[in-house]
Amino acid sequence: MAKHDKKEIGISAILNPVPVVMVSCAGKDITSEEGRPNIITIAWAGTINSEPPMVSISVRKSRLSHKLISQTGEFVINLVNKGLAKSCDYCGVKSGRDEDKFSACGLTAVKAKGLEYAYAISEAPVSISCKVKSVSELGSHDMFIAEVVAVTADSYLMDENGKLCLDKAKLVAYNHGEYFLLGEKIGFFGYSLASDDIFEKRMGYSRKERDKYKHIREQKPKNGKKY
Ligand SMILES: Cc1cc2nc3c(=O)[nH]c(=O)nc-3n(C[C@H](O)[C@H](O)[C@H](O)COP(=O)(O)O)c2cc1C
């Protein structure tokens, strides 16, 4: 059989890997059982614009979180690291209608920056406060399109110049029904054209280690523009 022999595998939303995030939200009345701060796990999430920064999440109408986000027009996307992975899965199989998922997971709800109603997860390495701009009914899911109004990150993720180093966050991705810890860094934006010096600086390889990563360097276009 030829190496690239192809088979049709049926039509589905097979785009992978995708981020998996814990979206936190709350109702206008947090003293009511359904309005208390809640968390829903979302895999259908994406970045959709740079300026202004905008994101989307797709949520089924049946979810309690759909009701809460529709009520307030607010939600927080909390990035998931290794320590949150189990809670992330849990919040994706239990509904806030039946229990307080913050307390079930031992997580802390903190008022989200830039928002009136929603809460962020204090334990998350990065929390992205979002205000809904529009909702599209797509079929199984409604897509909430939202603008990012604030972002908070754990200070251990900043370098001495205040630059965010997300590679330190041990983030989790979702691939065809399974969770994966992000692993080996194999390049960076534009690395295919980077000079040797910049490549080494960004990748952090010592000269001694160079041969170990030769296979990656050899993928660079020989006459490509360098920067
Ligand atoms: C890995 C994973 C990804 C999920 N992605 C979505 C999603 O993108 N949209 C959605 O509506 N539900 C998704 N779910 C299901 C909801 O998280 C789940 O139904 C949850 O219990 C709803 O909680 P709520 O009723 O408190 O809002 C996902 C679940 C898991 C485990």
The ligand as an ORCA input file, in Angstrom:
! r2SCAN-3c Opt
* xyz 0 1
  C     -13.395     17.872     26.702
  C     -14.794     18.436     26.656
  C     -15.103     19.428     25.741
  C     -16.398     19.969     25.682
  N     -16.666     20.952     24.786
  C     -17.913     21.499     24.744
  C     -18.212     22.568     23.838
  O     -17.350     23.032     23.087
  N     -19.472     23.058     23.838
  C     -20.454     22.580     24.661
  O     -21.609     23.066     24.611
  N     -20.204     21.571     25.545
  C     -18.951     21.029     25.611
  N     -18.678     20.034     26.511
  C     -19.734     19.545     27.403
  C     -20.019     20.488     28.594
  O     -18.820     20.919     29.192
  C     -20.876     19.719     29.612
  O     -22.115     19.384     29.042
  C     -21.085     20.455     30.942
  O     -21.553     19.514     31.871
  C     -22.070     21.612     30.860
  O     -22.094     22.242     32.098
  P     -23.218     23.284     32.558
  O     -24.575     22.632     32.365
  O     -22.880     23.542     33.986
  O     -23.086     24.500     31.697
  C     -17.404     19.496     26.573
  C     -17.068     18.501     27.515
  C     -15.770     17.978     27.561
  C     -15.427     16.933     28.587
*
